[in-house]
Amino acid sequence: MAREVTLVDAGIGNLASVERALIQVGAGVRVTDDPDKVATSRMVVFPGQSAFGAATQAIVDGAMGAALKMVIERGDPFLGICLGMQLLFDGSDENGGQEGLHVMAGRCRRFPSGQYEEAEPGATEVTAEPADVKPEDAAPAQSMAHELTPEQDEPREEGAPSPVVEAGGEPTASPGGPVLPEPPSWGGAPEAAPSPPAPTPPAPSQAGAVEPTPTVEPEAAAEPLMRRIKVPHMGWNEVEPTGDHYYFVHSFYVEAANSEDVMWMTRYGGIRFPAAVRRGNVLGCQFHPEKSQRAGLRFLRAFLLGGWG
């Protein structure tokens, strides 16, 4: 018999994908936005895909927040996903500062802008696109005097005479083969072409002289290629100590006050932060297990069976 899981619809989550993933691992899913039904549930999943603000403050201060605390304090299994995990802590710096459920000690901080990290092996630097070539900078077009007429452009049979253009402009055949153009007349006898200078003989080497060995300068070590860290953090990250990769989408991360609440860690840029937290019956994950393929399904299956991934 499938174990029933209550999936909380608080208006801040992508319910459809989470529901499909839970069903895939064998759960019987009940989706509700009724705080009374949540309060009486024996296993609760609270997803979130939004931001701290008016909606989350209404949850914390209202009947839904009280119902979530009731489940947690009673000791029933509870899973918070992404924003659902962040709401378990004292609060967030988002939108001027917002309160959380105060289940765990800590606060959510925004990833700083302008961070860089070493690029992965094999990455190549992206260079700027070449500037548009101006008409005046373009290569000069070929002179019209060198263009071929359609007749000249046709292939000739082997041994056929070369065409010669006479003064009238019509090509005629030259029986003696190709004719070189005559030098232009300048009103006098053509000057003879100057003789090329005689090559200078190499200087004789001294007997027994040793040619010096050229010095090879050592190549400087190439600096590592760096890449800019984008916010929000969006993509796959390896999680410690599992070695599995999970899918993250978030601009804020949890800064936990108690290290014993942190189950798994990961890193983005120069910041190492909790990927999953746990205290007793309460489990939270910053990543989206419903989008993390096999690793995510294993995580949800472990939660369903009472384990922790």
N, C-alpha and C positions, 0 to 999 in steps of 0.2 A: 504494500500500500504506500502511495506517495505521501511524503510528509508535507503538510500544508504550510505554506509561507505567505505571510501578509506583506504585500508590496505597497508601500505607503505612497499615495498620490497627494503630495503637498504642493503641487504646481511648480516644482523646481527640478523635475527629473525627466529623463528620456525613458519612459516606462516601457515602451514596446520592446526595445532591444533587451532590456533587463529581464522582462517577463519571458521572452523567448529563450534566453540563456538558462534561466532557472528551470523552465520546463524541460529543456534539453538534458539537464543533469538529473532529472527525475523528481522535481518538486511539483506539488499541486499549488498553483499560485492564485491568491485572492487579492485583487487590486481594490483598494478602498481609500477614500479621503475622509472617512468617518472616524474621529478620534475615539469614540466609544468602542468601535470594532478593533482599532489598533491596540487599545488598552487591554483588551481581553485576548490578544493573539499570543500564541506560544512560540512563534519565531517571526522576526520582523526584519525586513530589508528596507533601508531608507536611502534611496538614490538622490543625487543632486547634480544638476548640470546648469548652474546659474551663478549668481554672485550674492555675497552678503549685502543686505539692503532691507528695504521695507518688507519684502516677502518673508525673508528669514526672521526678521524681528517679530513679525506676526506669529510665526511658528513658535519661536522661543517663548514669547509672552502669552500665547494662547493655549487653547485646549489640546492642540496637537502636540505641543512641547510637553505638556503635562503627561499625555498618554505615552510618549516616547520614554520619558523618565520613569514612568511606572513599569514599563516592560523591562527596562535596564535594572532598576532597583529590585525587581522581583527575581532576577537571575535568569530570565529567558534569553535564548540566543538573539543577538542583535548585530546587524551588519550595516555600516554606513559607507556609502560609495561616493568618492570625490568630495563634493560639497557636503554630502551627508557625513563624511568622516570629519571634515573641518568643523562642522557644527557641534561635534562632541567636545570641542575644546572651549576655553574661556571666551574667545572672541577673535576678531580679525581687524586689521588695519584698513580693510576695504571700506570705501565710501565714508571716510571720516571716522571710522571706528564703529564696530558692531559687536553685540553680545552673542555668545554661544550658549550651549546647554550646560557648561561647566561640569561635564562628566570627567574630563581629563584636564590636567593643568598644562597650559601652553597657549600660544597665540599664532595666528596666521600672518605671515609677512609676504610682501610682494617681491618677486624677483627683481633685482636692480637692473637697470638698463645699461648698455655700453659694456657688457662683459664679453670677453673673448676666451676661447679655449683652443687647445691644439686640435687640428683637424684629424680625422681618421686616416689610417694608412691608405695610400693610393689616391687621396684627394688631390685635385689640381686647382691651381689658382685661376680665377675667372678674370680675364682682362677686359678692359673697356672696349666697346665696339669702335671700329675705325670710323674716323670722321668722314662725312660726305665729301666726295671729290668734287671740287668746283670745276666748272667748264674750262676755265683758263689753266687749271692744273692738270687737265687730262692729257694723255699722250697725244701728240699731233697726229692728225689723220694722214693717211698715205696720199702723196701727191697724185693728182689726176693724170699726170704724165705717165705714171707707172701702172695705171689700170689697164686691164686687158679688155679688148673688144670681145664679143661673143665668139667671133671666128678664132681669135687667138687663144681663147680659153679652152677650145676643144682639143682633145689629145690628137697627136700626130702619129702617123704610122712610122715605123722604124725606117730610117733612110730617107724620109721625105724632106724636101728642102725647107729651110727655115724661112719664115716670112720676113720681109724687109719692107719698111714703110718708106715710100718715096715722098718727094716733096708734095705730091698731090694728096697724100694721106691714104692711098689705097695700097694694101699689102700686095707685094709681088714675090714670086719665088726666086731664090738665089741659088743657082746651080752649084755654086762653089761652097756651099755650107753657110754657116752664120757669118754675117758681116759686122765688123766692129764699127762703131760710129767714128767718123773722122774728128780729129781735134779741131776746135773752133779756131778761125783765123783772126789774128789780132793786128793784121796789117804788116806783118814781118815774118821772118823765119822763126819757126818754133824753136824755143830754147831746149837744149838737151837737158834731160833729167839729171839732177845731181847724183853723183855716185855715193853709195852708202859708205859711211866711215868704216875703216878697217877695224876688225875686232882687236881689242887690247889684249896681248898675251898675259896670262896669269903670272904673277911674280913667283920666281923660283923659291921653293921652301928651303930653309936652311937645313943642312944635314943634321940629323939627330934631333931636330926640334919636335917637341911634343905639343900637339894641339890641346888647348885647355878644354876641360870638360864643362859643358854649359851647366849652370846651376838651375835646378828645378825648384821653383818655389812651391811649398806645400799649399794645397788647396784649402781655403778656409771652410770650416764646417758650415753647411747650409742651415740657415735658421728654420725652425719648424714652421709649417704653414698653419696659420691661425684662422679661425672662423668666428664670426660674430654670433653671440647668443641672442636668440630671438625670444621675445615675450609676447604672447604666452608660450610656455613650454608645450610643444605639441609633437608627439611622436613616440617611438618605442625606446624604452630604457631598460638596461639590465638592472636587476634587483638583487641586492645582497641579503643573505648569503645563498639564495637559491640558484643564481645564475640564469634564471628565466627572464624573458623579456615581456614587458607589459606596456600597454598603451596609455599615455598620459595626455591630458588636455587641461592646463590650468595656468593661471598667472600668479597665484598665491600658494605658498607652501606652509606646512606646519612646523613651528619651532616648539618642540615639546619640552616641557620643564622637567619631566622625569624620564630618564633613559630607560627605566624598566617598562614604560608603556610602549616603547618602540620595538616592533617585531622585525621589520625589514627596512632596509635603507636603500637609497639610490642617490645619484648625483646629476646635477644639471649645471653646466658651467663650473664655477668655483664653489657651488653650494651643495652640501650634502644634507639631505632631508629625509624624513620618514616616508617610506612607500606604503607601509602598513603598520597599524598600531593594534594593541590588544591589552585589555584589562578585564580579567575574569571572563564573563560571558559576552563582553563587548568587543567587536572586531570592526576595524575601519581600514579602508584602502584608498589611497589617493588616486591610483590608476582606475581604469574602467575595465573590470573583468569581462563584461559583456562584449567588449571590443578587442579583447586580447587573445582571441582564438583558443588554442588548446590549453595554454597556460591559464587563461582566465576561467575556462570551464573547470579545470582541475581545482582552482581556488574556490569556486562556488560549490563544487561537489564536496570538497572538504568541509566547508562551512555547513552544508546541509547534513553531513554525517557527524557533525560535532567536532571536527578537527580544525586545524588552522593553516591549511595550505601545505 
